[in-house]
């Protein structure tokens, strides 16, 4: 079964966050991207980064995640950059 645009976007986002953390020199323990469940709405993807044992997250809407199916650009790129800046 092929991945949906939403699932591909979640994978691309996690990879992009990893790359940006490495570029910023921020050591991290984990990166997760999840949706649905008790803590998040099915139309939201929560990117969770654990730095120094503390998990922090950013929520992105489904259409934002789907736009990242091929590449993280535009407004989502800026949101991720702002999130990474908070982790420093």
C-alpha positions in Angstrom: 0.0 0.0 0.0 1.6 3.3 -1.0 2.0 6.1 1.5 -0.3 9.0 1.5 0.9 12.6 0.9 0.3 13.2 4.7 2.5 10.2 5.6 5.2 11.2 3.1 5.1 14.7 4.5 5.6 13.5 8.1 8.7 11.6 7.0 10.1 14.5 5.1 9.4 16.8 8.1 11.3 14.5 10.5 14.2 14.3 8.1 14.3 18.1 7.7 14.2 18.7 11.4 17.1 16.3 11.9 19.1 18.1 9.3 18.4 21.5 10.8 19.3 20.3 14.3 22.6 18.9 13.0 23.3 22.1 11.1 22.6 24.2 14.3 24.8 21.9 16.4 22.0 21.0 18.7 22.4 17.5 20.2 19.1 15.6 20.5 17.9 12.3 21.8 14.9 11.7 19.6 12.7 13.1 16.8 9.1 11.8 16.3 6.3 12.9 14.1 2.9 11.6 15.0 -0.7 12.3 14.4 -4.1 11.1 15.8 -4.4 9.4 19.2 -5.5 11.1 22.4 -3.1 14.0 22.3 -3.4 15.2 18.7 -6.2 15.7 16.3 -6.1 13.4 13.2 -5.6 16.4 10.9 -2.5 17.6 12.9 1.0 16.3 12.8 3.0 16.9 16.0 6.8 17.0 15.5 8.4 16.1 18.9 12.1 16.7 19.5 13.8 15.6 22.7 16.8 17.8 23.7 18.6 17.4 27.0 15.8 15.0 28.1 13.1 17.6 27.5 10.5 16.9 24.8 9.3 20.0 22.9 6.9 20.0 20.0 5.4 22.0 17.1 2.0 21.2 15.6 1.4 21.5 11.8 -1.9 21.2 10.0 -2.6 18.4 7.5 -2.4 20.7 4.5 1.0 22.0 5.7 2.3 18.5 6.1 1.0 17.4 2.7 2.8 20.3 1.1 6.0 18.9 2.4 5.6 15.6 0.6 8.6 16.4 -1.7 10.4 19.2 0.0 10.0 21.5 3.1 9.6 25.0 1.8 7.7 28.3 2.4 5.8 28.9 5.6 6.4 25.5 7.0 10.2 26.0 6.6 9.9 29.2 8.5 7.9 27.6 11.3 10.5 24.8 11.6 13.3 27.4 11.7 11.6 29.3 14.5 11.1 26.0 16.4 14.7 25.1 16.0 15.8 28.6 17.2 13.7 28.0 20.4 15.7 24.8 21.1 19.1 26.6 21.2 
